[in-house]
Amino acid sequence: MDAAETLRRLLAEAHERLRLGEPMEAERSAKAVRALIGAERDVAEYAAELATNRPDDDEEFLQTEFMGRLRRLAAAVDEGLPVEVLDQIAAGRIG
């Protein structure tokens, strides 16, 4: 599952939970989406920094790191881990 599909699924879940009268779960899903978007932005910024400091042959490393972080976030969301943990994964503080 790619990142866009994961985000769409999580947003759909948030909308459904809100519709079912589960505002706390809807908020949790929405925060998970925010964490994923933040992780993508952080990795893009990191990649931009590396591109200015390293040759282009590090592209594979960056892609591996980016996909690993997204997979960890998606797995954490699927496990129902707390938003705080998602934020830490998104920030790269835990792996």
N, C-alpha and C positions, 0 to 999 in steps of 0.2 A: 504494500500500500504506500503510495507516495504521500508527501506532506500535504498537498492540497486536498486529497481525498480524506486524510485524517482530520484536517481542519473542518471540512464540510460535514463529516460524520459527527464530530463533536458539537458543532453548531446546531445540527439537526436534533441531536440528543438534548441540548440545552433548551431549544424551542419546545420540544415535546414534553420535557419535564415541567417547564413553565405552564404549558397548556394543561397538564395533569394536576396542577396545583402543588408542585414540588419546587418552590422557589429556591430553597437552599441547594438542592441538587442541580438546579438550572444554573445557579451562580457558580457552583463548583466546576461544572462543565465549561462555562464561559471563561473562568479563570485558567482552565487547562488550555483552552485555545490561546489565551493571552500569553501563557508561558511558551507555547510552541512558536508563536509568532516572534516573541522576544528572542528565542533561541535562534531562529532563522536570521533575524536581524543581527544578532551578536556574531554569528558565524560569518555572515556576509561582511561585517565590519572587520572581523579578524582576517578574513581572506584578503580584503582590500589592503590592510596593513602589511600582510605578508607579501603581497604582490609588489609593493613598493620596496621591500627589503630583500626579497629572494627571487631567484629566477623562476620562470614559468614551470619548471619541471616539478614543482611542489604541488601542482594541481591535484594529483592523485592523493597525496596526503590530506589536502584540504577536503576533498570530496569524501574520503573515508571518515575523517573526523566529523564532518557535517552530518553524514548519513548515520553515523553511530549515535550522535547526540539526538537526532530525530527518532531513531529506533528506541533509545532509552526513554525518551519522553512519551512516545506512544505506548510502550510497555507499561510505564508508570501510570499512565491514564487508564489503561485497560485493567490494571490491578487495583485501581481506585485509591491510589496513594494520595495523601493530603496535598493541598495546593502548595504548601510551604516546600515540600519535597520537589514538586514540579518546578517551582521557581529556582531551587538550587540546581537542579539538572539543567534548566535553561541557561542559568548563569555560568555553567561549567564548573561549579564548586564541588559537585559530586558526580560520579560516573557509574 
